[in-house]
């Protein structure tokens, strides 16, 4: 079983949790921008994968490929190198935060819990069309 989908737009990473004081208590919350992006990922998964759900005891492999927009100020030569993958992004969004926002968005939507993810791959490239491409599939039976 396999699920593939694309989230159009600039890739975003998982934001740090925020804290707010409420009287004597401190409340933790997810930043609005992160919550919105997680919601977008979940909606796109449901729209494009139409009910594919990986049951609780299935080990999974996830591949996340982020295509970041190319700055308008680069030369044509550098633009072509970026599109071809010769120049890779070394800027925000970092790989771990990109992976985490997708993992969290798909909890309970694509799979029971992200603890099922036993193999994860993240790639970041530049692209003329900013987007995130995600593939989820059953992991191979491993070593033993």
N, C-alpha and C positions, 0 to 999 in steps of 0.2 A: 504494500500500500504506500502511496506517495501523494503529497499535496504540494503544489507550487502556486505562488501568487506574487503579485507585484504591488508595491505601495508607491504611487507616483508622488513626486515632490522631493524637496531637499531632505536627505536623511537626518534624523534627529536622534540624540542619545538620551539615555535615562538621566534625568536631572537629580541632583542631590535632594534628599528629603528636607523639608522646611519645618521650622518649629515656631509655634506661637504660644505665648503665655495667655492663659485664660484663668484669671484669679490666681489661685495657688497652684494650678496645674499647668503642665506644658503639653501641648497637643502637637503631634507629628502629622504632616500631610504631604501629599505629592504635589509638586508644582503644577499649575494649570496647564502649561505648555506640554509637560510630560504626559499628563492625564489625557489631553486631547490627542496627542500622537498615538498613545497606546490604544485609545478608542478607534482611531483611524485604522491602525493595523488590524485590530479585531474585526472591524466592519469589512475591510477588504478581504480578509481571510474567509469570512462567512459568505461574502458575495461571490468570490471567485472559486472557492473550494466546495461550496454547496453541500454542507453536512458531513464532510469527512472528519471523523473523530477517532483518535488513537486511544484505545482503552488503557486502563490504569497500569497493567503489568507489561506493557510493550516498551522495550528500550528503543530510543529514537536517535536519529542523526539529524541535525539541523545545519543548513548552510545559509548564511546571510551574506549577500553581496550588496554593498552600498555604492552607488554612483553619485559622487559629489559634483556639483556644478563647477564648471571651469570659469575662473575669473575673467571678466571681460577685458582686462588690461594686458593679458598675455599676448605675445606675438603669434603669428600664424604657425610658425615652426614649432613653438612650444605647445600651442593648442593641439597640433597634430600628434606630438609626442605624448601629450596627456590622454588623448582619445585612444591611441594605440597601446597605452599601458606602460610606455617607456618611463614616464614620470608618474609616480603614485602620490596620493595625498598624504602629507605629514602635517595635518591640521585637524581641528575639531571637525567632526565628531570622531572620538576615538573608538577603536574596535570593541572594547569591552562594554562601553555604554550603549553602543549600537546593538550589540547582541542582547544585552540585558533588557532594553526596552521592548524588543521583539519577544523574548522569552516571557516576560511578565504580561504582555498584552495577550498572549495566546494561552495562558493558564486558564483552564476551564472552558476554553473555546475550541482549541485544536487537540488538547491533551489534558489529562487530569491535573498534572502538576509538572513543573519544569524539572523535577528530580528525575523524570523519565529520560531526559536528554543526556545520553552517555557519550555522544560524539558531537562536537560543535566546531564549525569552521566559519571564519569571518574574513571577508575580502573587502578592500576599499579601493576604488578606482575613481578616476575622473570620467565624466560623461557629458555629452551635449544635453541629455535628458536626465535630470536628477531623479533618482528612484532607489528603492530597496527591493531586491528580489530575494524571496525566501523559499527554500525547499525543505520539507520535512518528510522523512522516510524511516521505515523500520531499519534499525541498525543491524548489521550482520552479526550473526552469532560469533562471538569473539574467541579469544584465547581460552585455553583450558587445559 
